Amino acid sequence: MDQAAAQRLLFAMLDADGDGVVSSDEYMARTRNVALATGRKEDDSLVVTARTLGERAWASMDADGDGGMTFDEYAAWAGAEAFDTVCAPVLGALFDLADTDQDGSLDASEFTALRTALNNPATNAEAAFEALDTDGDGRINRDDYIASIRAYVTGESSSMGTALYSRPLEDNPAQ
C-alpha cells in the first residue's frame, strides 16, 4: 500500500465521528479510551504521561490551532519525521497503558483492548496481533509494535498495519 492510501485509512480511524475533521476531543479520546479499557484512573502516572504526549502531538498536528485537522492538514504533517518525533512516543505511552502486567509486551487480550480503544474493529485487532506475533509466543513487544506502525504509515510493508487499517471501520461497535 502506498503512503497516501495508508494516510487515508489512518485518518479515517482518527476521525471517529466520520465528519472529515479530527477534533482535539477525538484525538485526546484515545488516551481516555485506553485508560478506561485498562481500568486506569486519570491520575495514574501512565495516563498522565500518555495524555501529556498526546497534547504535544495534537499541538504539532493542529498547526493552525483551530482545534480541527482535515485530511489535507494531516497528509501535509504525516511522514517519517513526524512519526519518529511525535507519534512514536504517543504510541509507546498508549502501549504502556495497555501493558497491564508491565512486562514490556502485550498479549492478545491487551493488544485487542488497546486497538479497539483506538477505534479499530476487534476483528482487525485480532488479525493484526496474529500478523505481528511472528514467533507465535502470544506476545508482542513495544519496539516491534511501533516499528510495524511506522512501516505502515511511511508506505512500507506492514502486515500488522494492513490488518489493522484495511478493513472497513463500520465493523467497529464504538462508532
Sequence and secondary structure as in RCSB ss.txt:
>XXXX:A:sequence
MDQAAAQRLLFAMLDADGDGVVSSDEYMARTRNVALATGRKEDDSLVVTARTLGERAWASMDADGDGGMTFDEYA
AWAGAEAFDTVCAPVLGALFDLADTDQDGSLDASEFTALRTALNNPATNAEAAFEALDTDGDGRINRDDYIASIR
AYVTGESSSMGTALYSRPLEDNPAQ
>XXXX:A:secstr
  HHHHHHHHHHHH TT SSEEEHHHHHHHHHHHHHHHT  TTSHHHHHHHHHHHHHHHHH TT SSEEEHHHHH
HH SHHHIIIIIHHHHHHHHHHH TT SSEE HHHHHHHHHHTT  HHHHHHHHHHH TT SS EEHHHHHHHHH
HHHTTS  HHHHHHHSS GGG TT 
